[in-house]
Amino acid sequence: MALRPALVSPPPFLGTFVGRADEAAEIGQLLATARLFTLTGTGGSGKTRLAAQLVTLVQGRFAHGVRWVDLSALTDPAIVPDLVAERCGALDHGILSVQDALIATLQAQHLVLVLDNCEHLLPACATLVESLLTACPMLHILATSREPLALPGEVIWLVAPLPVPERDSTESIEALGTYAGVELFVTRARAALPSFQLTAANAGAVVRVCWQVAGLPLALELAAAQLRSLSLDDLAAQLVDAPRLLTRGSRTAPPRQQTLHAALDWSYALLTEQEQLLFSRLAVFAGSFTAPAAAAIGVAGSAPPAGVLPGLTRLVETSLVMVQDRAHETRYRLLEPLRQYAQARLEEIDTLHAVQQRYCDWYTALASEAAGALMGPEQGVWLERLAQEHDNLRAALAWSLYQGDAVGAGAIVEGLWLFWLQHGHLREGRHWMTQTLAVLPEPTPLRAHLLWVAGLLARPDAQRGRQLLTESAAIYQQIGDMPHAAQVWIALATLVQTLGDHALAIRHYQQGLPILRATGDISSLVLALAGLAVSTLAIGDADRALEIGQEGLTLAQEAEDQCVVGVALANLGLIWQARGDDRRTAALWEQSLALQRRIGDEGGIARLLTLRGGLVLRQGDYGQAVAQYVESLVICLRMDEYDGIPPILEGLAAVAAALSNHVTAVHLAGAAAALRAASGMQPTAAERNAQEQLLATLHTHLTASAFAQAWAQGQQFTLEQVAQLAAALRSSITGSEPPPPSPAPAAAAVAYDLTPREVEVLRLLARGLTYAQIGEKLAISPRTVDAHLRTIFGKLGVRERTSATRIALEQQLV
């Protein structure tokens, strides 16, 4: 299923692409026919950079573009399908295996899937690639790996070092400039030292540097970076006068690999002892990290954490650490060859166990902080933070489990479970939960709590969820913790309620309610009453549902708990709507929405907007309905709240049908049905009736074949495409075209510091155009489009098209 964002762009490279233009063009042509193309070569040879350049060349030739998956931070082969599915937008709600869900997403798409850094996960990658290529006839895969995948039909391309002159070459300046290795060194040297030029006076030293590192791109870039602090002659002398650096690596390794190790050894030798220690300790990070994390984990002895920051700055200056700029914080990372080198050094000079324990402690503390914050108004901020730290949290959890630290593992799981639930990582969450429960066999409160969490993650496998929740309740009963047992019974009620079994839900609610009343837990009691009212309404007892809903609102107001007051008001509005009183319904929902906005509960805001959209839709106010639905969709996209999207799409489909946009209506209805099927979430009785009426109407306006074709297309839509449909529908309602290209809308220009040209590019991107199509419309090259988009994504603080499209919707650029 393709109904979630997919990361399209490769990692950012600040420098220009140098030295392999002809090679890239040739590979681009071969990739059109080769189903599996693998770039191989030693670490630092530029495989990832070449793959990134290929993306800019070929993405316009594939109808569905490119999906990029960086595997370097992954250590568990079992998670490979999960990460690929996540990056490709395959929702995981448990109905299909993750591999089957991925196949369902890709089998009808013509795209290139890039798997970057496969070498440490070769068996898992080969198995997945073989399955995908067999089941997805239009899929092409581009892999980078130090070793081939060894699959039938694999086209292997060795990414060799860049050509460099002989050590004692006396060629002219013009001739030397034609060597790609020299060109790269000079280009990067100019970035480090803007006054740098290749001249007759320094040509000999440049040649010696390039020859000494054998033309390896990473080594050349590291060498060039040192010109900030060394003269060119000193640079060349240190390489020439330190022959031990050229043989530091394995004697059986290829010369180029020895040379890369030599270049790294040499860069490392230029660091102070404290900088070396910091660099080696940074190897424990899986993926990117923040400066505070580096300070906590890289602190040496009794040195204060603040003392680490100058060292981190020095590592950035010497190109040993990369900087990733984001909207609100700066993150850092080590390229994989450098991380592996740093890890080897760490094992030589420091106690690996102690550093890994500090790493684990830091991320355990982060997860513990997240556990409380995810239930409050900062939920959106924390979900984004956990997404950025997911690789590190995975590694910390794996370390805790390896150490048999049940308490630490439990703390990380407690901080991540809601993130797993909200971001669709259910299979991965269940994977970690199973391992964590395995080190907690005793019937302790911690095991009971994690069983409760596991039950929430088990959906839509209701039977499995009931088993886990039942065991949780039994442990709580055994140890005499009845308040928590009641919480579990309420969770059981909610589980079966979402699957449409309202009679059983009522029984579970009634099981837990007396205990909640006795304990005085008003917040939990009000939420339970709200759920009970919904199920009571669903079985047709509107009068009793009204009594229950009113009781919940009264209790919430007496307790002055604004969060649950908002929930109680919203659910009471549902009950009055079922009783046919739209005026009272509107008033209750208006109060609830105002309250949710005041406390910043984005999930509650989205739900109220969707409900209000349905209300004004039935009253015939299509413009207001679309406005409510689009605002709700923007919030759901921002929060990755996929369960909230189907009702929005169904409401937009009804608007499209009312405006005689019947194909669009079927597209939206098909997308909603696909998302419901993937999540296992059942519609309410009112939603089901509205769906049936809508589909019956659409069948009368379209032929059977036209309906079937549009339905199939809608089921394959990405959220990006859905957002574009919503924007187009809003434009058709207002009767206006998108804003003119220039000048830039004030809101976007001020809020994100976008130039008029950047607004033009963002608008066209949000309308679904490829880089090549954007370039054609604006009369600029695809490379220039790519440069604009990298700048735009940096200003917006996003990493992929869907997030950029969401912001374009917010700013009404489309």
C-alpha positions in Angstrom: 0.0 0.0 0.0 1.4 3.4 -1.0 -0.5 5.7 1.3 2.3 7.4 3.3 5.2 9.6 2.6 8.2 8.2 0.8 11.7 9.7 0.9 12.8 10.5 -2.6 16.0 12.5 -2.3 19.4 11.2 -1.7 21.5 12.6 1.2 22.7 16.2 0.6 26.1 16.8 -1.0 27.3 20.4 -0.6 30.0 20.2 -3.3 29.6 20.0 -7.0 29.8 16.6 -8.8 33.2 16.2 -10.2 35.0 13.7 -12.4 32.4 11.1 -13.4 30.0 12.9 -15.7 30.6 10.5 -18.6 30.5 7.5 -16.3 27.2 8.7 -14.8 25.6 9.2 -18.3 26.6 5.7 -19.4 25.3 4.1 -16.2 22.1 6.1 -16.6 21.5 4.6 -20.0 22.2 1.0 -18.8 19.9 1.5 -15.9 17.0 1.9 -18.3 17.2 -1.8 -19.2 19.1 -3.4 -16.2 16.7 -4.5 -13.5 19.5 -4.8 -10.9 22.6 -2.6 -11.1 25.2 -2.6 -8.4 27.9 -0.1 -7.9 30.8 -1.8 -6.1 34.2 -0.5 -4.9 36.3 0.1 -1.8 35.1 2.4 0.9 35.6 6.1 0.0 35.5 5.4 -3.8 32.4 7.6 -4.2 29.7 4.9 -4.7 27.1 6.9 -2.8 28.0 10.2 -4.5 27.8 8.6 -8.0 24.4 7.0 -7.1 23.1 10.4 -6.0 24.2 11.9 -9.3 22.4 9.1 -11.1 19.2 9.9 -9.3 19.2 13.5 -10.7 19.8 12.1 -14.2 17.2 9.3 -14.3 14.3 10.2 -12.1 12.5 11.9 -14.9 12.6 8.7 -17.0 10.7 6.7 -14.5 7.0 7.4 -14.0 7.1 7.0 -10.2 10.6 8.5 -9.7 13.2 7.3 -7.2 13.1 5.9 -3.6 16.4 6.2 -1.7 17.2 3.9 1.3 20.4 4.4 3.3 21.2 1.1 5.1 24.4 2.2 6.7 23.0 2.8 10.2 21.1 -0.5 10.3 22.7 -3.4 12.2 19.9 -5.9 12.4 19.3 -7.8 9.1 15.7 -8.6 10.2 14.8 -4.9 10.0 16.0 -4.5 6.4 12.5 -5.0 4.9 11.0 -2.7 7.5 13.4 0.2 6.7 12.9 -0.3 2.9 9.1 -0.4 3.4 9.2 2.8 5.5 11.2 4.7 2.9 9.0 3.4 0.1 5.8 4.4 1.9 4.4 0.9 2.5 2.1 1.1 5.5 2.5 -1.6 8.1 -0.6 -2.3 10.1 -0.1 -6.0 10.5 -2.5 -7.5 7.9 0.3 -8.3 5.4 3.8 -9.3 6.2 6.1 -6.2 5.7 7.5 -7.8 2.5 4.1 -8.4 1.1 3.0 -4.9 1.9 6.2 -3.6 0.2 5.4 -5.7 -2.9 1.8 -4.5 -3.0 3.2 -0.9 -3.0 5.8 -1.4 -5.7 4.4 -4.0 -8.1 2.5 -1.5 -10.2 5.1 1.3 -10.0 7.8 2.2 -12.5 10.6 3.5 -10.4 14.2 3.1 -9.2 14.8 1.8 -5.7 18.3 2.8 -4.5 19.7 0.6 -1.7 22.8 2.4 -0.4 25.5 0.7 1.7 24.4 -3.0 1.5 27.8 -4.6 2.3 27.1 -5.4 6.0 23.6 -6.8 5.3 24.3 -8.7 2.0 22.2 -11.9 2.7 19.2 -9.9 3.8 19.5 -7.4 1.0 19.9 -10.2 -1.6 16.8 -12.0 -0.4 14.7 -8.9 -0.4 16.0 -7.7 -3.8 15.3 -11.1 -5.4 11.7 -11.2 -4.1 11.0 -7.6 -5.2 12.4 -8.0 -8.7 10.4 -11.2 -9.1 7.1 -9.7 -8.0 7.5 -6.1 -9.3 8.0 -6.2 -13.1 8.6 -2.4 -13.6 10.9 -2.0 -10.6 14.6 -1.3 -11.1 17.1 -1.5 -8.3 20.4 0.4 -7.9 22.6 -0.9 -5.1 25.9 0.3 -3.7 28.0 -2.2 -1.9 31.6 -3.2 -1.4 30.6 -6.6 -2.7 28.0 -7.6 -5.4 24.7 -9.1 -4.3 25.5 -12.2 -6.5 22.0 -12.5 -8.0 21.1 -13.6 -11.5 21.0 -10.7 -14.0 23.0 -8.4 -11.7 25.0 -5.8 -13.7 28.1 -4.9 -11.7 30.0 -1.6 -12.1 33.3 -1.1 -10.3 33.6 2.4 -9.1 37.3 2.9 -9.5 39.5 5.7 -8.1 39.6 8.9 -10.2 42.4 9.1 -12.7 45.5 11.0 -11.5 48.9 11.7 -13.1 52.0 9.7 -12.5 54.0 10.8 -9.4 56.7 12.6 -11.3 54.5 14.0 -14.1 55.7 17.1 -15.9 52.6 17.7 -18.0 51.3 21.1 -18.6 48.8 22.8 -16.3 46.1 22.4 -18.9 46.8 18.6 -19.2 46.9 18.1 -15.4 43.5 19.8 -15.2 42.0 17.1 -17.3 42.6 14.4 -14.7 39.5 13.9 -12.7 41.4 13.4 -9.5 43.2 16.7 -9.9 40.0 18.4 -10.7 38.3 17.1 -7.6 41.3 18.1 -5.4 41.5 21.6 -6.8 37.7 22.1 -6.6 37.6 21.0 -2.9 40.8 22.9 -2.1 39.2 26.1 -3.5 36.3 25.4 -1.2 38.6 25.2 1.8 40.8 28.1 0.6 39.1 30.3 -1.9 42.3 31.8 -3.2 43.7 28.4 -4.2 44.6 27.9 -7.8 46.5 25.2 -9.8 49.7 26.9 -10.9 53.1 25.9 -12.3 54.5 26.6 -8.9 52.3 24.2 -7.0 51.6 21.6 -9.7 54.2 19.2 -8.4 52.8 19.2 -4.9 49.3 18.7 -6.2 50.4 15.8 -8.3 52.2 14.2 -5.3 49.2 14.5 -3.1 46.8 13.1 -5.7 49.2 10.2 -6.5 49.9 9.4 -2.9 46.1 8.8 -2.2 45.6 7.0 -5.5 42.8 9.2 -6.6 40.3 8.0 -4.0 37.6 10.7 -3.8 37.2 10.5 0.0 41.0 10.7 0.5 41.3 13.7 -1.9 38.5 15.5 -0.1 40.1 14.9 3.3 43.4 16.1 2.0 41.9 19.3 0.5 40.2 20.1 3.7 43.5 20.3 5.5 44.5 23.3 3.5 42.6 25.4 6.0 45.4 24.8 8.5 48.4 23.5 6.4 50.3 24.8 3.4 50.2 22.6 0.2 53.9 21.9 0.6 53.4 20.7 4.2 50.5 18.6 3.1 52.5 16.9 0.4 55.5 16.5 2.8 53.5 14.8 5.5 52.2 12.2 3.0 55.7 11.7 1.5 57.6 11.7 4.8 55.3 9.2 6.6 55.5 6.0 4.6 54.1 4.0 7.5 50.7 5.6 6.8 50.6 3.9 3.4 50.8 0.4 4.8 48.7 0.8 7.9 45.8 -1.2 6.6 45.6 -5.0 6.1 48.5 -6.4 4.0 45.9 -8.5 2.1 43.7 -5.5 1.2 43.8 -3.9 -2.2 46.3 -1.0 -2.5 43.5 1.5 -2.8 42.0 0.3 0.5 45.4 0.6 2.2 45.7 4.1 0.8 42.3 5.1 2.1 43.3 3.8 5.5 46.5 5.7 5.1 44.6 8.9 4.4 42.4 8.4 7.4 45.4 7.5 9.6 47.1 10.7 8.4 44.0 12.9 9.1 43.7 11.3 12.4 47.3 11.9 13.3 46.8 15.7 12.8 44.2 15.7 15.7 45.1 16.4 19.3 44.8 13.5 21.7 41.5 14.8 23.0 40.2 15.2 19.4 41.2 11.7 18.6 39.4 10.4 21.6 36.3 12.3 20.7 36.4 11.2 17.1 36.7 7.5 18.1 33.8 7.7 20.5 31.5 9.2 17.9 31.7 5.8 16.2 29.0 4.5 18.5 26.3 6.7 16.9 24.1 4.9 14.4 23.1 7.7 12.0 23.1 11.4 12.9 23.4 13.0 16.3 23.2 16.3 18.1 25.9 18.3 19.8 24.5 17.6 23.3 24.6 13.9 22.6 28.1 14.1 21.4 29.1 16.0 24.5 27.5 13.4 26.8 29.0 10.4 25.1 32.3 11.9 24.0 33.3 13.5 27.3 36.8 12.5 28.3 37.4 11.7 31.9 36.5 14.6 34.1 36.4 17.1 31.3 33.1 19.1 31.3 30.7 18.3 28.4 31.2 21.9 27.1 34.8 21.0 26.4 33.7 18.6 23.8 32.1 21.2 21.5 35.4 22.8 20.3 36.6 19.3 19.4 33.4 18.6 17.5 33.9 21.9 15.6 37.5 20.9 14.8 36.3 17.5 13.4 33.8 19.3 11.2 36.5 21.7 9.9 38.7 18.7 9.0 35.8 17.0 7.1 35.9 14.0 9.5 32.3 14.8 10.6 29.5 16.0 8.4 27.0 18.7 9.3 23.3 18.3 8.5 21.4 21.5 8.9 17.8 21.3 10.0 15.2 23.9 10.7 15.6 24.0 14.5 18.8 22.1 15.3 22.1 21.1 13.8 22.8 17.4 13.5 26.1 15.7 12.7 27.1 12.3 11.3 30.2 10.3 10.3 30.3 8.8 6.8 30.3 5.1 7.0 33.9 4.5 6.1 35.0 7.1 8.7 32.7 5.6 11.3 34.2 2.1 10.8 37.7 3.6 11.0 36.7 5.5 14.2 35.3 2.3 15.7 38.6 0.4 15.1 40.4 3.3 16.8 38.0 3.2 19.7 38.7 -0.4 20.3 42.5 0.4 20.4 42.5 3.4 22.7 39.4 3.3 24.8 37.0 1.0 26.7 34.3 0.3 24.1 31.9 -1.1 26.7 32.0 2.1 28.8 31.4 4.3 25.8 28.5 2.2 24.6 27.0 2.3 28.0 27.1 6.1 28.1 25.5 6.0 24.6 22.8 3.7 25.9 22.2 5.7 29.0 21.8 8.9 27.0 19.2 7.4 24.7 17.4 5.6 27.5 17.0 9.0 29.2 15.8 10.5 26.0 13.2 7.7 25.6 12.1 8.1 29.2 11.6 11.9 28.7 9.7 11.2 25.5 7.3 8.7 27.3 5.7 11.6 29.3 6.0 14.3 26.6 4.2 12.2 23.9 1.0 12.4 25.9 1.0 16.2 26.1 0.8 19.3 23.8 4.4 18.8 22.6 3.5 15.5 21.0 4.3 16.6 17.4 7.7 18.0 18.4 8.6 14.8 20.2 7.4 12.5 17.4 9.7 14.4 15.0 12.6 14.2 17.4 12.1 10.4 17.8 12.0 10.0 14.0 15.4 11.8 13.8 16.9 9.6 16.6 15.2 6.3 15.5 18.5 4.7 14.4 20.2 5.6 17.6 17.3 4.4 19.7 17.3 1.1 17.8 21.0 0.7 18.6 20.6 1.6 22.2 17.7 -0.9 22.6 19.7 -3.6 20.9 22.6 -2.9 23.3 20.3 -3.1 26.3 18.9 -6.4 25.2 22.4 -7.7 24.5 23.4 -6.8 28.0 20.2 -8.4 29.5 19.2 -5.0 30.9 15.5 -5.5 31.1 14.8 -2.2 32.9 16.8 -0.2 30.3 15.1 -2.0 27.4 11.7 -1.5 29.0 12.4 2.3 29.4 13.3 2.6 25.7 10.3 0.6 24.6 8.1 2.8 26.8 9.4 5.9 25.1 9.0 4.5 21.6 5.7 2.6 21.5 3.5 5.6 20.7 6.0 6.6 18.0 5.9 3.1 16.5 2.1 3.3 16.6 1.8 6.8 15.1 4.5 6.3 12.4 3.3 2.9 11.2 6.3 0.9 12.6 4.0 -1.7 14.1 6.0 -4.7 12.8 9.2 -3.4 14.1 7.6 -2.4 17.4 6.3 -6.0 17.8 9.8 -7.3 16.9 11.4 -5.3 19.7 8.6 -5.9 22.1 8.9 -9.7 21.7 12.7 -9.5 22.5 12.1 -7.2 25.5 9.4 -9.5 27.0 11.8 -12.4 26.5 14.2 -10.9 29.1 11.2 -10.2 31.4 9.7 -13.6 32.1 8.6 -12.9 35.7 5.1 -11.5 36.3 6.4 -8.1 37.4 4.7 -4.7 37.0 7.1 -3.9 34.2 6.1 -7.0 32.3 2.5 -6.2 32.8 3.0 -2.7 31.5 4.9 -3.9 28.4 2.2 -6.5 27.7 -0.3 -3.7 27.7 1.8 -1.8 25.2 2.3 -5.0 23.1 -1.5 -5.4 23.0 -1.9 -1.9 21.6 0.8 -2.6 19.0 -0.9 -6.0 18.0 -3.7 -4.4 15.9 -5.4 -5.5 13.8 -4.7 -9.0 15.1 -7.5 -8.8 17.6 -6.9 -12.3 19.0 -3.2 -11.7 19.6 -4.0 -8.3 21.2 -6.6 -9.9 23.5 -4.0 -12.5 24.6 -1.4 -9.9 25.5 -3.9 -7.6 27.2 -5.5 -10.4 29.1 -2.1 -11.6 30.4 -1.4 -8.0 31.4 -4.6 -7.7 33.3 -4.0 -11.0 35.0 -0.6 -9.9 36.3 -2.0 -6.7 37.6 -4.8 -8.6 39.3 -2.2 -11.1 40.7 -0.1 -8.3 42.3 -3.2 -6.4 43.4 -2.8 -3.4 41.1 -6.5 -3.0 40.1 -6.2 0.5 38.8 -3.8 -0.6 36.1 -5.9 -3.7 35.5 -8.8 -1.3 34.8 -6.6 0.6 32.3 -6.0 -2.7 30.5 -9.6 -3.5 30.3 -10.3 -0.1 28.8 -7.6 -0.8 26.3 -9.3 -4.1 25.4 -12.6 -2.2 24.9 -10.9 0.3 22.6 -9.2 -2.5 20.6 -12.5 -4.3 19.8 -14.3 -1.0 19.4 -12.0 0.1 16.5 -12.8 -3.3 14.9 -16.5 -2.8 15.1 -17.4 -5.1 17.9 -19.3 -2.6 20.1 -21.1 -5.2 22.2 -17.9 -6.7 23.5 -16.4 -3.2 23.9 -19.3 -2.2 26.2 -18.6 -5.3 28.4 -14.9 -4.4 28.7 -15.7 -0.7 29.5 -18.2 -1.8 32.2 -15.5 -4.1 33.6 -13.1 -1.3 34.2 -15.4 1.6 35.0 -16.2 0.7 38.6 -12.5 0.6 39.5 -11.8 3.9 37.8 -14.7 5.4 39.8 -13.4 4.0 43.0 -9.8 5.2 42.5 -10.9 8.7 41.5 -8.9 8.7 38.2 -11.1 11.3 36.6 -9.1 11.6 33.4 -9.2 7.9 32.7 -12.8 7.7 33.8 -13.9 10.4 31.4 -12.1 8.9 28.5 -13.6 5.5 29.3 -17.1 7.1 29.5 -16.5 8.7 26.1 -15.6 5.4 24.6 -18.6 3.7 26.2 -20.9 6.4 24.9 -19.6 5.9 21.3 -20.2 2.1 21.5 -23.6 2.6 23.1 -24.6 5.0 20.3 -23.3 2.4 17.8 -25.7 -0.3 19.0 -28.6 2.2 18.7 -29.3 3.4 22.2 -28.9 7.1 21.6 -30.7 8.1 24.9 -28.4 6.1 27.1 -25.4 7.3 25.1 -26.5 10.9 25.8 -26.6 10.2 29.6 -23.2 8.6 29.5 -21.7 11.4 27.5 -23.2 14.1 29.7 -21.9 12.4 32.8 -18.4 12.4 31.3 -18.5 16.1 30.4 -19.8 17.0 33.9 -16.9 15.0 35.6 -14.3 16.6 33.2 -15.5 20.1 33.9 -15.5 19.5 37.7 -12.0 18.2 37.5 -10.9 21.2 35.2 -9.0 18.8 33.0 -9.0 20.7 29.7 -7.8 17.7 27.6 -10.6 15.4 28.6 -13.2 18.2 28.5 -12.3 18.6 24.8 -12.8 14.8 24.2 -16.1 14.8 26.2 -17.5 17.8 24.2 -16.5 16.2 20.9 -18.2 12.9 21.7 -21.3 14.6 23.1 -21.5 16.4 19.7 -21.5 13.0 18.0 -24.4 11.9 20.1 -26.5 15.0 19.4 -25.7 14.6 15.7 -27.1 11.1 15.8 -30.2 12.6 17.4 -30.6 15.0 14.5 -29.7 18.3 16.3 -27.1 19.8 14.0 -27.3 23.2 15.8 -26.3 21.8 19.2 -23.7 19.5 17.5 -22.1 22.5 15.8 -22.0 24.4 19.1 -20.4 21.5 21.0 -17.8 21.0 18.3 -17.0 24.7 18.2 -16.3 24.7 21.9 -14.2 21.5 21.7 -12.1 22.8 18.7 -11.4 26.1 20.5 -10.3 24.2 23.6 -8.1 21.8 21.5 -6.4 24.7 19.8 -5.8 26.4 23.1 -4.0 23.4 24.6 -2.3 22.5 21.3 -3.7 19.0 20.9 -3.1 18.5 17.2 -4.7 15.0 17.1 -7.9 16.4 18.7 -7.8 19.4 16.4 -7.6 17.2 13.3 -10.5 15.0 14.5 -12.8 18.0 15.2 -12.0 19.5 11.8 -12.9 16.3 10.1 -16.2 16.1 12.0 -17.0 19.7 11.3 -16.2 19.1 7.6 -18.8 16.3 7.5 -21.4 18.5 9.2 -21.1 21.5 6.8 -20.9 19.1 3.8 -24.3 17.7 4.7 -25.5 21.3 4.8 -24.3 21.9 1.3 -21.4 24.3 2.1 -18.8 22.7 0.0 -16.2 25.4 0.3 -16.2 25.3 4.1 -16.2 21.5 4.0 -13.1 21.4 1.9 -11.4 24.0 4.0 -12.0 21.9 7.2 -10.9 18.7 5.5 -7.7 20.2 4.0 -6.6 21.7 7.3 -7.2 18.3 9.0 -5.3 16.6 6.3 -2.3 18.9 6.7 -2.2 18.1 10.5 -2.5 14.3 9.9 0.3 14.5 7.3 2.5 16.4 9.7 1.8 13.9 12.5 1.9 10.8 10.3 -1.6 10.1 11.8 -2.8 7.7 9.2 -5.9 6.5 11.0 -7.4 9.9 10.7 -7.0 10.2 7.0 -9.7 7.8 5.6 -12.6 9.9 6.8 -11.0 13.0 5.3 -10.6 11.4 1.9 -14.2 10.1 2.0 -15.5 13.6 2.8 -13.4 15.1 0.0 -14.7 12.3 -2.3 -18.3 13.3 -1.5 -17.5 17.0 -2.3 -15.9 16.0 -5.6 -19.0 13.9 -6.5 -21.3 16.8 -5.6 -19.3 19.0 -8.0 -19.5 16.3 -10.7 -15.8 15.4 -10.5 -16.7 11.8 -10.5 -13.3 10.3 -11.4 -11.6 12.4 -8.7 -14.3 11.2 -6.3 -13.5 7.5 -7.1 -9.8 8.2 -6.8 -10.3 9.6 -3.3 -12.7 6.9 -2.2 -10.3 4.2 -3.5 -7.4 5.7 -1.6 -9.5 5.8 1.6 -10.6 2.2 1.2 -7.0 1.1 0.7 -5.9 2.9 3.8 -8.7 1.4 5.9 -7.8 -2.1 4.6 -4.2 -1.6 5.5 -4.9 -0.4 9.1 -7.8 -2.7 9.8 -9.8 0.4 11.0 -13.6 -0.1 10.5 -15.9 2.9 9.6 -18.6 3.9 12.0 -22.2 3.1 11.0 -22.7 6.7 9.8 -19.5 6.6 7.7 -20.5 3.2 6.2 -23.9 4.5 5.2 -22.3 7.6 3.6 -19.8 5.4 1.7 -22.5 3.2 0.3 -24.6 6.1 -0.9 -21.5 7.8 -2.4 -20.4 4.7 -4.3 -24.0 4.0 -5.5 -24.1 7.6 -6.9 -20.7 7.2 -8.6 -21.7 4.0 -10.2 -24.6 5.8 -11.9 -22.3 8.4 -13.5 -19.4 6.1 -14.6 -19.3 2.9 -16.6 -18.2 -0.2 -14.8 -14.8 -0.2 -16.5 -14.2 3.5 -15.9 -15.1 3.1 -12.2 -12.8 0.0 -11.8 -9.9 1.8 -13.5 -10.3 4.9 -11.3 -10.7 2.8 -8.2 -7.5 0.8 -8.9 -5.6 4.0 -9.5 -6.9 5.6 -6.2 -5.8 2.5 -4.3 -2.2 3.0 -5.5 -2.1 6.8 -4.7 0.6 8.1 -2.4 -0.2 10.7 0.3 1.6 13.2 -1.9 -0.9 12.5 -4.7 -3.8 12.7 -2.3 -2.6 16.1 -1.1 -2.4 17.3 -4.7 -6.0 16.2 -5.3 -7.1 18.1 -2.2 -5.4 21.2 -3.4 -6.9 20.9 -6.8 -10.4 20.4 -5.3 -9.9 23.5 -3.1 -8.9 25.5 -6.2 -12.0 24.3 -8.0 -14.2 25.4 -5.1 -12.8 28.8 -4.8 -12.8 29.2 -8.6 -9.3 30.5 -8.7 -6.1 29.3 -10.2 -2.9 28.9 -8.0 -1.3 32.2 -7.1 0.8 33.9 -9.9 4.4 32.9 -10.0 5.7 36.3 -8.8 5.9 37.9 -6.4 6.1 35.2 -3.8 3.1 35.0 -1.4 4.0 37.0 1.7 3.3 34.2 4.2 5.7 31.8 2.5 8.3 34.4 1.9 8.4 35.7 5.4 7.8 32.4 7.2 10.5 30.4 5.3 12.6 33.1 3.7 11.8 31.7 0.2 12.8 33.6 -2.9 10.2 34.1 -5.7 12.0 31.4 -7.8 12.0 29.0 -4.8 8.2 29.5 -4.4 7.8 28.7 -8.1 9.8 25.5 -7.8 8.0 24.5 -4.6 4.6 25.1 -6.2 5.4 22.9 -9.2 6.8 20.2 -7.0 3.7 20.1 -4.9 1.6 19.8 -8.1 3.5 16.5 -8.8 5.9 17.5 -11.5 9.3 15.7 -11.8 12.6 17.6 -11.7 12.8 17.4 -15.5 9.3 18.8 -15.9 9.9 21.6 -13.4 13.1 22.5 -15.3 11.2 22.5 -18.6 8.5 24.8 -17.3 11.0 27.2 -15.8 13.6 26.9 -18.5 16.3 25.7 -16.1 18.3 22.5 -16.0 17.3 19.5 -13.8 20.5 20.1 -11.9 19.5 23.6 -11.1 16.1 22.3 -10.0 17.8 19.9 -7.7 20.0 22.7 -6.2 16.9 24.8 -5.6 15.1 21.9 -3.9 18.0 21.2 -1.6 17.9 24.8 -0.5 14.1 24.8 -0.2 14.1 21.6 1.8 16.7 23.1 4.1 14.6 26.2 4.7 11.5 24.3 5.3 13.2 21.8 7.6 11.9 18.8 5.7 13.5 15.8 3.9 11.1 14.7 1.3 8.4 15.8 -1.2 5.4 14.9 0.8 6.4 17.2 3.7 7.2 20.0 1.3 3.8 19.4 -0.4 2.1 19.6 3.0 3.7 23.0 3.7 2.7 24.2 0.2 -0.9 23.3 1.1 -0.6 25.2 4.4 0.7 28.3 2.5 -1.9 27.9 -0.2 0.7 27.8 -2.9 -1.3 25.1 -4.9 
